[in-house]
C-alpha cells in the first residue's frame, strides 16, 4: 500500500538537508538526546559508540535535521515530559503511553539515523552500495511511520505496537541509566525515583510474557540490579520471539490508522523459542558486570540460576530492601 508520508527506508535517504521525520528540506536541527536531560545529568560530553565500535560521538554532538514544525512538536513534548519528570514515578506512570513511545522513539531513532549515516558513508568510501535487508526496511519503516504521529494525523487502534513498563526505582541521586538496542528497537531508562522499559515494536507480546513478574513487582521500589535483570528478560524475550510483528495500516480521509495484529502461535510453532539459560546468563552478566557478577556466578553446577527478582523454588518476589548491594 502506498502511503502519503516520507519513508527514508525506501530509498535509504539520510542526508542532512532533509528533515529526519518528514523529508522536508531544512537547515534546522534538534538534538538526539533531550538537552535538559544532558544538562541535568552532565553527560553531554560523554562518548557513545556506534554498533561496530569503530566510531564514537559525544552525546551533545548527535543532531537530527528537522523541519520547524517537527522541532516545535518535540519541544512541546519535552515540556510535557519535564513537568511529569519532576513528579517522579507518579508523574511518569500517569503519562500516556503514546507520549512515552514518542519520547523514547526520538532517542532510539536518532541513534538509528546516525548508524545509517555512518554505515552509508563507510560503504561509499569503500565504493560499495549501502543496502538493508527487506525485513529491516519494513521494521524501521513501520517504526518511522509511527513516530510521524507526533505531527501527522496518524492514530493507533486496538492493540498497540509496543510494550512499556514503568515502575519505582531507587538509584543514587546523580546516576542516570540509559541503554538502547537500535536494531531491535528496545529502550531502558532509569533514574532515582523511577525507571521504564520499552519494546517499541513487539505488538505488546513481550509485556504479556513478563506480566507475571511485573505484577509481583507492584508496590515495590526496585533495586538497580533488579532493574537490570528485568531489562535482560525483556531483551532476551525479544531475541527468542519467533514471529514478526505485523500491522493493519489503513489510509483514510482523516489520515492513517495503525493497528497491531495480535501475535498468536501455530500448532507447531510457539510464540517464543527455547529459553536457553546459558545464553541468558551471558546476556545478564553484561548488565551485572558493574557488581562484579560474572556468568559463572549466575550459572553454578547443580544450583538454580542466580536471580534477584524471584526466589528459586517458590518464585516469590525478592524484596528490594533485602538486597545488600550498592545503589
Secondary structure per residue as TSV (DSSP state, phi and psi in degrees):
chain	resnum	aa	ss	phi	psi
A	1	X	-	360.0	133.4
A	2	X	-	-82.9	129.8
A	3	X	-	-111.3	149.7
A	4	X	S	-79.0	-6.1
A	5	X	S	-104.6	158.5
A	6	X	-	-61.0	132.9
A	7	X	-	-131.2	101.8
A	8	X	H	-66.9	-14.3
A	9	X	H	-87.1	-3.1
A	10	X	H	-72.5	-52.9
A	11	X	H	-112.0	11.5
A	12	X	T	53.3	59.0
A	13	X	-	-98.5	111.0
A	14	X	-	-134.8	40.4
A	15	X	-	-83.2	149.0
A	16	X	T	-68.2	-18.6
A	17	X	T	-83.7	-5.6
A	18	X	B	-109.2	135.4
A	19	X	-	-56.5	132.9
A	20	X	T	-62.9	-23.5
A	21	X	T	-103.5	-41.0
A	22	X	T	-108.1	-15.2
A	23	X	-	81.0	1.8
A	24	X	-	-66.9	146.1
A	25	X	B	-64.9	137.5
A	26	X	-	-157.7	159.3
A	27	X	-	-119.2	-0.5
A	28	X	-	-89.0	159.5
A	29	X	E	-140.7	159.1
A	30	X	E	-137.1	156.4
A	31	X	E	-77.3	149.7
A	32	X	S	-65.9	-45.8
A	33	X	S	-100.9	136.8
A	34	X	-	-53.3	132.1
A	35	X	H	-63.4	-38.3
A	36	X	H	-64.4	-32.5
A	37	X	H	-72.1	-42.5
A	38	X	H	-62.9	-38.5
A	39	X	H	-70.0	-41.8
A	40	X	H	-63.5	-42.0
A	41	X	H	-104.1	4.2
A	42	X	T	54.5	46.1
A	43	X	-	-114.7	10.2
A	44	X	T	-59.3	-34.4
A	45	X	T	-92.9	-1.1
A	46	X	S	-69.0	159.9
A	47	X	E	-108.1	147.3
A	48	X	E	-128.8	136.2
A	49	X	E	-92.2	148.7
A	50	X	-	-72.3	168.0
A	51	X	T	-60.0	-35.8
A	52	X	T	-86.4	4.4
A	53	X	S	69.0	2.2
A	54	X	S	-92.3	-6.3
A	55	X	-	-141.5	139.8
A	56	X	E	-138.0	157.4
A	57	X	E	-131.8	156.8
A	58	X	E	-77.6	141.3
A	59	X	G	-52.5	-42.6
A	60	X	G	-68.2	-17.5
A	61	X	G	-88.8	-8.5
A	62	X	-	-80.1	110.7
A	63	X	E	-123.9	154.7
A	64	X	E	-121.9	128.8
A	65	X	E	-66.4	136.0
A	66	X	-	-148.6	150.1
A	67	X	-	-76.4	160.4
A	68	X	H	-56.2	-39.6
A	69	X	H	-71.6	-31.6
A	70	X	H	-69.8	-43.1
A	71	X	H	-60.9	-43.5
A	72	X	H	-63.4	-41.7
A	73	X	H	-63.6	-41.9
A	74	X	H	-73.2	-31.2
A	75	X	H	-63.9	-40.9
A	76	X	H	-65.9	-38.0
A	77	X	H	-64.4	-40.8
A	78	X	H	-62.5	-39.6
A	79	X	H	-61.4	-40.1
A	80	X	H	-66.0	-43.9
A	81	X	H	-66.2	-44.1
A	82	X	H	-58.1	-40.8
A	83	X	H	-63.0	-45.6
A	84	X	H	-76.9	-27.0
A	85	X	H	-58.2	-39.6
A	86	X	T	-64.1	-21.6
A	87	X	T	-89.5	-1.8
A	88	X	T	71.4	-146.1
A	89	X	H	-58.4	-43.8
A	90	X	H	-59.2	-41.2
A	91	X	H	-67.8	-47.3
A	92	X	H	-67.8	-36.3
A	93	X	H	-69.0	-28.3
A	94	X	H	-83.1	-12.4
A	95	X	S	-68.4	141.1
A	96	X	-	-65.8	144.7
A	97	X	H	-64.5	-30.2
A	98	X	H	-61.5	-41.6
A	99	X	H	-64.2	-40.7
A	100	X	H	-65.5	-38.5
A	101	X	H	-59.4	-46.8
A	102	X	H	-65.8	-39.6
A	103	X	H	-67.3	-47.2
A	104	X	H	-70.2	-37.9
A	105	X	H	-61.0	-36.1
A	106	X	H	-59.1	-41.7
A	107	X	H	-74.2	-43.8
A	108	X	H	-64.8	-45.7
A	109	X	H	-67.2	-35.0
A	110	X	H	-58.9	-42.9
A	111	X	H	-67.3	-40.2
A	112	X	H	-61.1	-43.0
A	113	X	H	-56.8	-45.4
A	114	X	H	-71.6	-31.3
A	115	X	H	-63.6	-42.1
A	116	X	H	-64.6	-44.6
A	117	X	H	-63.6	-43.4
A	118	X	H	-63.2	-47.1
A	119	X	H	-67.7	-38.1
A	120	X	H	-61.5	-45.7
A	121	X	H	-66.7	-36.7
A	122	X	H	-64.5	-43.2
A	123	X	H	-66.3	-36.1
A	124	X	H	-62.4	-41.4
A	125	X	H	-64.6	-29.1
A	126	X	T	-87.5	4.0
A	127	X	T	58.4	39.2
A	128	X	-	-120.7	163.3
A	129	X	-	-96.5	129.5
A	130	X	-	-73.7	134.9
A	131	X	-	-148.9	161.0
A	132	X	-	-132.5	152.2
A	133	X	-	-66.1	157.7
A	134	X	H	-60.4	-35.6
A	135	X	H	-65.5	-42.9
A	136	X	H	-69.8	-38.5
A	137	X	H	-58.9	-41.7
A	138	X	H	-68.8	-46.5
A	139	X	H	-60.9	-50.9
A	140	X	H	-69.1	-34.5
A	141	X	H	-65.1	-41.1
A	142	X	H	-63.9	-42.9
A	143	X	H	-61.4	-44.4
A	144	X	H	-61.9	-41.8
A	145	X	H	-60.3	-42.5
A	146	X	H	-64.3	-36.7
A	147	X	H	-65.8	-29.8
A	148	X	G	-66.5	-9.2
A	149	X	G	-65.2	-10.6
A	150	X	G	-73.2	-22.3
A	151	X	T	-128.7	-13.3
A	152	X	S	-114.0	158.9
A	153	X	-	-74.9	73.1
A	154	X	E	-117.4	124.9
A	155	X	E	-120.1	155.2
A	156	X	E	-110.8	126.7
A	157	X	E	-111.9	147.0
A	158	X	S	57.4	-130.4
A	159	X	S	-60.7	129.2
A	160	X	-	-83.6	154.7
A	161	X	S	-78.0	-2.0
A	162	X	-	-129.3	164.4
A	163	X	E	-118.7	125.0
A	164	X	E	-131.8	125.8
A	165	X	E	-122.7	125.5
A	166	X	E	-116.4	138.0
A	167	X	E	-154.4	157.4
A	168	X	E	-67.7	145.6
A	169	X	E	-148.7	139.4
A	170	X	E	-109.6	118.1
A	171	X	-	-128.7	162.7
A	172	X	-	-61.4	147.9
A	173	X	T	-59.1	-28.9
A	174	X	T	-96.9	7.8
A	175	X	-	-98.5	136.5
A	176	X	-	-129.6	124.1
A	177	X	E	-111.7	125.1
A	178	X	E	-140.7	137.7
A	179	X	E	-152.9	141.6
A	180	X	E	-138.6	164.8
A	181	X	E	-130.8	100.0
A	182	X	T	-68.9	-33.4
A	183	X	T	-68.8	-44.1
A	184	X	T	-95.6	0.9
A	185	X	T	59.6	53.8
A	186	X	E	-115.3	152.8
A	187	X	E	-147.2	137.1
A	188	X	E	-130.6	134.4
A	189	X	E	-143.5	129.9
A	190	X	E	-147.0	136.4
A	191	X	E	-139.8	178.3
A	192	X	T	-69.4	117.3
A	193	X	E	121.0	-40.7
A	194	X	E	-159.5	161.3
A	195	X	E	-144.7	161.4
A	196	X	E	-151.8	155.9
A	197	X	E	-125.4	135.5
A	198	X	E	-131.3	124.6
A	199	X	E	-101.6	108.1
A	200	X	T	-81.8	-9.1
A	201	X	T	-154.4	65.1
A	202	X	S	-122.9	3.4
A	203	X	T	58.7	26.5
A	204	X	T	80.8	-1.3
A	205	X	H	-72.9	-31.9
A	206	X	H	-73.1	-37.9
A	207	X	H	-59.2	-38.6
A	208	X	H	-65.4	-40.0
A	209	X	H	-63.3	-36.0
A	210	X	T	-95.3	11.9
A	211	X	H	-60.1	-37.2
A	212	X	H	-61.9	-48.8
A	213	X	H	-70.5	-33.6
A	214	X	H	-63.6	-37.1
A	215	X	H	-68.6	-39.6
A	216	X	H	-64.7	-30.8
A	217	X	H	-74.0	-21.6
A	218	X	T	-56.0	133.1
A	219	X	T	88.4	-1.4
A	220	X	-	-115.1	148.7
A	221	X	-	-97.2	111.4
A	222	X	E	-65.1	143.7
A	223	X	E	-78.3	147.4
A	224	X	H	-53.6	-34.6
A	225	X	H	-68.9	-28.0
A	226	X	H	-72.4	-37.6
A	227	X	H	-59.0	-45.2
A	228	X	H	-65.3	-39.0
A	229	X	H	-66.6	-39.6
A	230	X	H	-62.7	-44.6
A	231	X	H	-64.1	-37.6
A	232	X	H	-59.9	-38.0
A	233	X	H	-65.2	-44.0
A	234	X	H	-62.4	-45.5
A	235	X	H	-62.3	-47.0
A	236	X	H	-69.5	-34.9
A	237	X	H	-60.4	-39.1
A	238	X	H	-63.6	-38.6
A	239	X	H	-62.9	-37.8
A	240	X	H	-98.0	5.2
A	241	X	B	-64.0	126.6
A	242	X	-	-101.9	5.7
A	243	X	S	-127.4	142.3
A	244	X	-	-82.3	126.0
A	245	X	-	-60.7	133.8
A	246	X	-	-126.7	161.0
A	247	X	E	-137.3	147.0
A	248	X	E	-97.0	108.3
A	249	X	E	-113.7	121.3
A	250	X	E	-122.7	136.3
A	251	X	E	-101.2	112.7
A	252	X	E	-118.6	178.5
A	253	X	T	-64.2	-27.4
A	254	X	T	-91.7	-1.8
A	255	X	E	130.4	-153.8
A	256	X	E	-111.8	136.4
A	257	X	E	-111.4	140.9
A	258	X	E	-125.3	125.3
A	259	X	E	-127.5	123.5
A	260	X	E	-72.0	131.6
A	261	X	-	-83.1	121.0
A	262	X	-	-55.2	138.4
A	263	X	-	-86.4	124.5
A	264	X	-	-127.3	147.7
A	265	X	-	-82.7	155.8
A	266	X	B	-100.0	172.6
A	267	X	T	-61.7	-32.2
A	268	X	T	-109.6	8.8
A	269	X	B	-147.7	106.7
A	270	X	-	-69.0	165.0
A	271	X	S	-63.5	-42.8
A	272	X	B	-113.2	143.7
A	273	X	-	-75.9	-174.2
A	274	X	-	-63.4	131.5
A	275	X	-	-82.9	106.0
A	276	X	-	-92.9	111.1
A	277	X	H	-62.3	-30.8
A	278	X	H	-63.4	-48.2
A	279	X	H	-66.7	-42.6
A	280	X	H	-63.0	-39.9
A	281	X	H	-62.6	-37.6
A	282	X	H	-66.3	-42.8
A	283	X	H	-63.1	-47.0
A	284	X	H	-63.1	-37.4
A	285	X	H	-63.4	-29.3
A	286	X	H	-64.1	-38.1
A	287	X	H	-78.9	-29.0
A	288	X	H	-94.9	4.3
A	289	X	G	-60.6	-29.6
A	290	X	G	-63.2	-22.2
A	291	X	G	-94.5	4.0
A	292	X	T	74.7	17.2
A	293	X	-	-91.7	122.4
A	294	X	-	-104.2	169.9
A	295	X	H	-55.5	-38.6
A	296	X	H	-66.1	-24.3
A	297	X	H	-79.3	-29.2
A	298	X	H	-78.2	-41.4
A	299	X	S	-113.5	107.7
A	300	X	-	-118.0	146.1
A	301	X	T	-56.3	128.8
A	302	X	T	60.8	25.9
A	303	X	S	-127.7	148.7
A	304	X	-	-66.0	154.4
A	305	X	-	-58.4	142.8
A	306	X	-	-67.1	133.8
A	307	X	-	-143.6	145.1
A	308	X	S	-111.1	8.7
A	309	X	S	-103.2	-41.0
A	310	X	B	-133.2	143.6
A	311	X	-	-69.5	148.9
A	312	X	T	-56.5	-51.4
A	313	X	T	-101.8	-39.6
A	314	X	T	-80.3	-22.1
A	315	X	-	64.9	17.4
A	316	X	-	-68.6	150.7
A	317	X	B	-67.7	136.5
A	318	X	-	-83.5	121.0
A	319	X	-	-65.7	128.2
A	320	X	G	-58.1	-36.5
A	321	X	G	-68.0	-13.5
A	322	X	G	-89.2	-1.4
A	323	X	-	-91.0	116.7
A	324	X	-	-93.8	66.3
A	325	X	S	-136.6	153.1
A	326	X	-	-67.8	156.3
A	327	X	-	-91.5	360.0
